[in-house]
Every structure is written in C-alpha cells, then in structure tokens.
Amino acid sequence: MIEITSVNNELVKETAKLQQTKYRNQSGKFLLEGFKVIKEAFDYGIELTEVFVQKGLEREYEFVNDKLILTNEAVLKKISTTQTPPESVAIGYQRICDIAELKNTQKVVLLENIKDAGNLGTILRTSSAFGADAVILYGKNTVDLYNPKTVRSAVGNLWKLPVISIEKFDDLKKIFADYNRIATLPRAKATLKHFKTDMPILLMFGSEADGLSDELISFSTDSFKIEMTQGVESLNLSVSCAVATYELFLNN
C-alpha cells in the first residue's frame, strides 16, 4: 500500500487529466468517484488500476487489494470533478460494447445526439431499472459516455447493460429492420397510455433542444406522445424516458 499526499505527484497529474474527454479517449480510462460507484464497478468486473482513498478509510476498500493508494483531501480535490471532493476516486478501464451484443435484444432505448451528461446518466439508470436490454447512442454529437457527470448520475448502472455508439444510419437500418421502431413525438396522435406492441421495441428519443431528426422520424414504424395536464408543454428528457420505459418495457 502506498501513500500520495502531494498534488504535484505525476500520477495525480495524470489522473486529473482524465477529467477531459481527450485524455479519456486516448487512454481508454475514466474516473469513478465515491464508494458506491467504485464498489459497483468492481463487482461488475470493471478493471480498476488505482483507487485513491482518504487516509483512515482504507479498511472499507480492502476489496481493491494492491490498487489502493492512501491520500488526503487536497489530492482528492485535485483529481475529482465535484466541488466537495468524495472520500475516494478510482481509475478504471472503459467497457467497450460491441454491436454483436444487440443480438436477441427485445427492448432497446435509442438516444439521438443527447448532450447533457446528467440526463444520460439518469437515463441509463432508469433504462436498467425498467428492463431495457441495451441503450444506443446515435449521432456524432452525443455527450461522452464516460463524462464524470454521466458516471455519477448513472449511480453504478453504467455497466449493467450494453451501451453502444452508432453513427451510421445504414447500421441502424440493418440491425433494427424487424423491430417496432417507436418515435416519441409531442404531437403524435397515439398516447402512451393506450400503446401496445408485441414486437421487439426500439424506443427512440431526441435531444431536448432538437427532438428526433427527420431521418429517424421517417425510420419509425410507430409513434406516441406522453399525455400531460394542460399548461405543461414538455417533460425533461430523462423523465420522459423513465415514464415511457416503465410503461412499455416493464408493464407491456
């Protein structure tokens, strides 16, 4: 077990670089902050390389064995992305999912060009909770899956289901040709309450700012809107996804 207490330590500097997308992409690594996220990642087989832990709490982290590094608040503040530093920060290797993992899926969520990291993390959490088999990140402008805010918001659910990035529309057409491709649209005629399907589902959501592209609307085989009381124009994207996946995936 080693101890690092200087913010000028080279490993500390390299760890802090993982706050940036550029370095996460180059290294294939990402940051995990706090006991719950680190323990969930470990239990699901995410390879951890280093785990920085506030000195005095090491017994809680015995499961990481020789990856443990004792440290202080100054170092944790340097390498974490929150205003109040957590008691621990770990480095792990990103889980890279392959398109082959979509084979035999029945309930898939597609997010087009989603830009809010917190929304993405929350959607991964609710998709896992309500029975999604996989999540597709479609488009070139989607937020980085391993953004620290996404990792925190997912609360340990980032690795519980495949999350696959797809940029080419032709790939979507091939993979989901036999699915009921459902567009969530604010002006759809059908409402979620009365929507039923016996086919495998590709449930498609656009970003809050832009909604679904014309390309995906044309690709859809069905659509619905979430009914709301008068005076409310729209819901937050993660809330909409939670309502829809609960109704279609868990109750359908």
Salt bridges, closest charged atoms under 4 A:
GLU3 OE2 - LYS55 NZ 3.56
GLU10 OE2 - LYS13 NZ 3.63
GLU14 OE2 - LYS17 NZ 3.06
GLU33 OE2 - ARG152 NH1 3.22
GLU40 OE2 - LYS36 NZ 3.45
GLU40 OE1 - LYS160 NZ 3.60
ASP43 OD2 - LYS39 NZ 2.98
ASP66 OD1 - LYS67 NZ 3.51
GLU101 OE1 - ARG95 NH2 3.09
ASP144 OD2 - ARG24 NH2 2.64
ASP170 OD1 - LYS173 NZ 3.55
ASP210 OD2 - LYS115 NZ 3.85
